[in-house]
């Protein structure tokens, strides 16, 4: 869109409060407006153990990884239990037809 309809594209991005991060798009906007390219992206923080642990905790909480793992584990256990009970039920029925 920014290569053909840049004026409409910019106004729509502003209306929707979208942050433009694509390098090519930023260059095209700067050329269109006659300004220099300024990065709208946030600088990444310096890597430390504390920031890594904080980012990991934020990822787990934000994506609900713990809940998904627990739900998946319970689902697998229920499948295994159902299968085991069906095997036991078949064995019980086979015993009724056995000749001792």
C-alpha positions as a Markdown table, in Angstrom:
| # | Residue | x | y | z |
|---|---|---|---|---|
| 1 | Unk | 0.0 | 0.0 | 0.0 |
| 2 | Unk | 2.7 | 2.5 | 0.8 |
| 3 | Unk | 4.2 | 2.2 | -2.7 |
| 4 | Unk | 1.0 | 3.2 | -4.5 |
| 5 | Unk | -1.3 | 5.0 | -2.1 |
| 6 | Unk | 1.1 | 6.3 | 0.6 |
| 7 | Unk | -1.1 | 9.3 | 1.6 |
| 8 | Unk | -4.1 | 7.2 | 2.3 |
| 9 | Unk | -2.0 | 4.5 | 3.9 |
| 10 | Unk | -0.4 | 6.9 | 6.3 |
| 11 | Unk | -3.7 | 8.6 | 7.3 |
| 12 | Unk | -5.3 | 5.2 | 7.9 |
| 13 | Unk | -2.4 | 4.0 | 10.0 |
| 14 | Unk | -2.6 | 7.1 | 12.1 |
| 15 | Unk | -6.4 | 6.8 | 12.4 |
| 16 | Unk | -5.9 | 3.2 | 13.6 |
| 17 | Unk | -3.0 | 4.2 | 15.8 |
| 18 | Unk | -0.7 | 1.6 | 14.2 |
| 19 | Unk | 3.1 | 1.9 | 14.7 |
| 20 | Unk | 4.9 | 1.5 | 11.4 |
| 21 | Unk | 8.1 | -0.5 | 11.9 |
| 22 | Unk | 9.0 | -1.8 | 8.4 |
| 23 | Unk | 12.3 | -0.2 | 7.2 |
| 24 | Unk | 11.1 | 0.2 | 3.6 |
| 25 | Unk | 7.9 | 1.7 | 4.7 |
| 26 | Unk | 9.6 | 4.2 | 7.0 |
| 27 | Unk | 12.0 | 5.2 | 4.2 |
| 28 | Unk | 9.0 | 5.7 | 1.8 |
| 29 | Unk | 7.2 | 7.8 | 4.4 |
| 30 | Unk | 10.3 | 9.9 | 5.0 |
| 31 | Unk | 10.8 | 10.5 | 1.3 |
| 32 | Unk | 7.1 | 11.3 | 0.8 |
| 33 | Unk | 7.1 | 13.8 | 3.8 |
| 34 | Unk | 10.6 | 15.2 | 3.0 |
| 35 | Unk | 12.0 | 14.2 | 6.4 |
| 36 | Unk | 14.7 | 11.9 | 7.6 |
| 37 | Unk | 14.1 | 8.3 | 8.7 |
| 38 | Unk | 13.5 | 8.0 | 12.4 |
| 39 | Unk | 13.1 | 4.6 | 14.0 |
| 40 | Unk | 9.8 | 4.1 | 15.8 |
| 41 | Unk | 10.8 | 0.9 | 17.4 |
| 42 | Unk | 11.9 | 0.6 | 21.0 |
| 43 | Unk | 15.5 | -0.1 | 21.8 |
| 44 | Unk | 16.1 | -3.6 | 23.2 |
| 45 | Unk | 17.3 | -3.7 | 26.8 |
| 46 | Unk | 20.7 | -5.0 | 27.6 |
| 47 | Unk | 20.8 | -8.7 | 28.3 |
| 48 | Unk | 21.0 | -9.6 | 32.0 |
| 49 | Unk | 19.9 | -12.7 | 33.9 |
| 50 | Unk | 17.3 | -10.6 | 35.7 |
| 51 | Unk | 15.8 | -9.3 | 32.4 |
| 52 | Unk | 15.9 | -12.8 | 30.9 |
| 53 | Unk | 14.0 | -14.2 | 33.9 |
| 54 | Unk | 11.5 | -11.4 | 33.8 |
| 55 | Unk | 10.9 | -11.9 | 30.0 |
| 56 | Unk | 10.5 | -15.6 | 30.5 |
| 57 | Unk | 8.0 | -15.1 | 33.3 |
| 58 | Unk | 6.1 | -12.6 | 31.2 |
| 59 | Unk | 6.0 | -15.0 | 28.3 |
| 60 | Unk | 4.6 | -17.9 | 30.5 |
| 61 | Unk | 2.0 | -15.6 | 32.1 |
| 62 | Unk | 1.0 | -13.9 | 28.8 |
| 63 | Unk | 0.6 | -17.1 | 26.8 |
| 64 | Unk | -0.7 | -19.2 | 29.7 |
| 65 | Unk | 1.9 | -21.9 | 29.1 |
| 66 | Unk | 1.5 | -23.5 | 32.5 |
| 67 | Unk | -2.3 | -24.0 | 32.1 |
| 68 | Unk | -1.9 | -25.4 | 28.6 |
| 69 | Unk | 0.6 | -28.0 | 29.8 |
| 70 | Unk | -1.6 | -29.0 | 32.7 |
| 71 | Unk | -4.7 | -29.2 | 30.5 |
| 72 | Unk | -2.8 | -31.3 | 27.9 |
| 73 | Unk | -1.4 | -33.7 | 30.7 |
| 74 | Unk | -4.9 | -34.2 | 32.1 |
| 75 | Unk | -6.3 | -34.9 | 28.6 |
| 76 | Unk | -3.6 | -37.5 | 28.0 |
| 77 | Unk | -4.2 | -39.2 | 31.3 |
| 78 | Unk | -8.0 | -39.4 | 30.6 |
| 79 | Unk | -7.3 | -41.0 | 27.3 |
| 80 | Unk | -5.0 | -43.6 | 28.9 |
| 81 | Unk | -7.5 | -44.3 | 31.6 |
| 82 | Unk | -10.3 | -44.8 | 29.1 |
| 83 | Unk | -8.2 | -47.1 | 27.0 |
| 84 | Unk | -7.2 | -49.1 | 30.1 |
| 85 | Unk | -10.7 | -49.5 | 31.3 |
| 86 | Unk | -11.9 | -50.6 | 27.9 |
| 87 | Unk | -9.1 | -53.3 | 27.8 |
| 88 | Unk | -10.1 | -54.5 | 31.3 |
| 89 | Unk | -13.8 | -54.6 | 30.2 |
| 90 | Unk | -12.9 | -56.8 | 27.2 |
| 91 | Unk | -10.8 | -59.1 | 29.3 |
| 92 | Unk | -13.7 | -59.5 | 31.7 |
| 93 | Unk | -16.0 | -60.4 | 28.9 |
| 94 | Unk | -13.6 | -62.9 | 27.5 |
| 95 | Unk | -13.4 | -64.7 | 30.9 |
| 96 | Unk | -17.1 | -65.3 | 30.7 |
| 97 | Unk | -16.6 | -67.4 | 27.5 |
| 98 | Unk | -13.5 | -69.2 | 28.6 |
| 99 | Unk | -13.7 | -73.0 | 29.4 |
| 100 | Unk | -12.1 | -73.9 | 32.7 |
